Amino acid sequence: MNKIQYIKSKYNIPQETKGEIRLPISRWKEWPLLLNELEVKISVEVGTYKGKFAECLCDKMPSVDLTVVDKWEAYKGYKDFEAHDLETIAYNQTVERSKTCGFKIIKEWSLDAVEMFADESLDFIFIDGNHAFRHVVDDIDSWYPKLRANGIIASHDFYRNRYKKFGVREAVPAYLDYLAIDTYFVVAGDKCPSVFWIKP
């Protein structure tokens, strides 16, 4: 399946369109269904917080084989969530969701957990860890070899948030330029958009 052609056809986008393509869909509703249509099976979510999106994927994609990776520890410079909430409530809620949804948990830092996966073994990678520019680039660069050809890699919070110093909006296009990839999609139906592209 040519996934780029499929997506463009599904959303009535001219096949010659390149660059940033915004899709009128939500990551909580239509996007998991699209991923299912694109034959996504073996998947990893890097940074899951309370496991809510993992639960959503499992609910809407019955055949998905999902692993979530998160250390659930605050550290110097970390700004996304309160430490107490992250290290106790968030982790416990993820464990409870995994019991009912069936996803696997790796309680480890992203750049350590990546070594547990073989190269070209994953269909889908969703990166939602530290949103600072350097960390986003490190996560993409480290996980990208684990993705199969024609696989999908994504990142959440593809917008500018200067208060928390998010760098996703800048990091992803820069990395795509480095890879010479000229087409990527934005899940634009949410307040906090996600971005994804297909590995050649």
C-alpha positions in Angstrom: 0.0 0.0 0.0 1.2 3.5 -0.9 0.2 5.2 2.3 0.7 8.7 1.2 -1.5 8.2 -1.9 -4.1 6.4 0.2 -4.3 9.4 2.7 -4.5 12.0 -0.1 -7.2 10.0 -1.8 -9.2 9.5 1.4 -9.2 13.2 2.2 -9.6 14.5 -1.4 -6.1 16.0 -1.5 -4.5 16.4 -5.0 -1.8 13.8 -5.3 0.8 16.4 -6.4 0.4 18.3 -3.1 3.6 18.3 -1.0 4.8 20.0 2.2 2.6 20.3 5.3 -0.9 18.7 4.7 -3.5 19.4 7.4 -6.1 16.7 8.0 -9.5 17.6 9.6 -9.3 14.7 12.1 -8.8 14.2 15.8 -6.2 11.9 17.4 -8.9 10.6 19.7 -11.5 9.8 17.0 -10.6 9.5 13.3 -6.8 9.1 13.5 -6.7 5.7 15.2 -9.2 4.5 12.6 -7.0 5.8 9.8 -4.0 4.0 11.4 -6.0 0.8 11.4 -6.8 1.3 7.7 -3.1 1.8 7.1 -2.4 -1.7 8.7 -0.6 -0.5 11.8 0.1 -3.3 14.2 3.3 -3.2 16.2 3.5 0.2 17.9 5.3 2.1 20.5 4.2 5.3 22.4 7.2 7.2 23.8 5.9 9.2 26.7 2.4 8.1 27.8 1.7 10.1 31.0 -1.5 8.5 32.2 -2.0 6.0 29.4 -5.1 7.7 28.0 -4.0 7.7 24.3 -2.7 4.2 24.7 -6.2 3.2 25.9 -7.7 5.0 22.9 -5.5 3.2 20.4 -6.3 -0.2 21.9 -10.0 0.6 22.0 -10.1 1.7 18.3 -7.5 -0.7 17.0 -8.3 -4.2 18.3 -5.3 -5.8 16.6 -2.7 -3.3 17.7 0.4 -4.6 19.6 1.2 -1.6 21.7 4.1 -0.9 24.1 4.3 2.4 26.1 7.6 3.8 27.2 7.9 6.2 30.1 10.2 6.7 33.1 7.6 8.6 35.1 10.3 10.6 36.8 10.8 14.4 36.9 14.3 15.8 36.3 16.1 19.1 36.2 14.5 21.2 33.5 11.4 19.1 33.2 8.3 21.3 32.8 5.4 19.3 31.4 3.7 18.0 34.6 4.0 18.2 38.4 6.5 15.7 39.8 4.1 14.2 42.3 1.4 13.7 39.7 3.9 12.2 37.3 5.6 9.8 39.6 2.6 8.4 41.4 -0.9 9.2 40.0 0.1 9.1 36.4 2.1 5.9 36.6 -0.6 4.1 38.7 -3.3 5.1 36.2 -1.3 3.8 33.3 -0.8 0.4 35.1 -4.6 0.2 35.7 -5.3 1.0 32.0 -2.8 -1.6 30.8 -4.7 -4.3 32.8 -7.9 -3.6 31.0 -6.5 -2.7 27.6 -3.6 -5.1 27.2 -0.7 -2.8 26.3 2.7 -3.4 27.6 4.7 -1.0 29.8 8.4 -0.3 29.8 9.4 1.9 32.8 12.6 3.3 31.3 14.0 6.4 29.7 13.4 6.7 26.0 17.0 6.5 24.9 17.5 3.4 27.0 14.3 1.6 26.0 15.0 2.1 22.3 17.8 -0.5 22.6 15.2 -3.1 23.5 13.7 -3.0 20.0 15.2 -4.4 16.8 15.8 -2.1 13.8 12.9 -2.0 11.3 10.6 -3.8 13.6 7.8 -1.2 14.3 4.8 -0.1 12.2 4.1 3.0 14.3 6.0 5.2 16.7 4.2 8.0 18.6 6.6 10.4 20.4 5.2 12.4 23.2 8.1 12.8 25.7 10.0 15.9 26.5 8.9 18.6 24.1 12.1 20.7 24.1 13.8 20.9 20.7 16.9 18.9 21.6 14.9 16.1 23.2 12.4 15.9 20.3 15.3 15.5 17.8 17.1 13.0 20.1 13.9 10.9 20.3 13.2 11.0 16.6 16.8 10.3 15.7 17.0 7.3 18.1 13.7 5.7 17.3 13.6 6.2 13.5 15.9 3.2 12.7 13.4 1.0 14.6 10.6 1.9 12.1 10.0 -0.3 9.1 10.0 1.1 5.6 6.5 2.5 4.9 6.0 2.8 8.7 4.5 5.8 10.4 6.3 8.0 13.0 4.5 10.8 14.8 4.9 13.5 17.4 2.4 15.3 19.6 2.0 19.0 20.4 3.0 20.3 16.9 2.4 23.9 17.8 4.3 26.8 19.5 4.1 26.9 23.3 6.7 29.5 24.5 5.5 29.2 28.1 6.7 25.6 28.2 9.3 26.1 25.5 7.9 23.3 23.2 10.2 22.7 20.2 8.2 20.1 18.3 6.9 22.7 15.7 10.5 23.6 14.9 12.2 20.2 15.3 10.1 18.1 13.0 10.3 20.2 9.8 14.1 20.5 10.4 14.5 16.8 10.8 12.3 16.1 7.7 14.5 18.5 5.7 17.5 16.5 6.9 15.8 13.3 5.7 14.8 15.0 2.4 11.1 14.0 3.1 8.8 16.5 1.4 5.4 15.5 2.6 4.0 15.2 6.1 0.6 15.3 7.7 -0.9 17.2 10.6 -3.7 15.8 12.7 -5.4 19.2 12.9 -8.7 18.5 14.6 -7.4 19.0 18.1 -6.4 21.9 20.2 -2.9 20.3 20.4 -2.2 18.9 17.0 0.0 15.9 16.1 2.2 15.5 13.1 3.2 12.3 11.3 5.0 11.1 8.2 5.7 7.9 6.3 9.2 6.4 6.2 10.3 5.8 2.6 
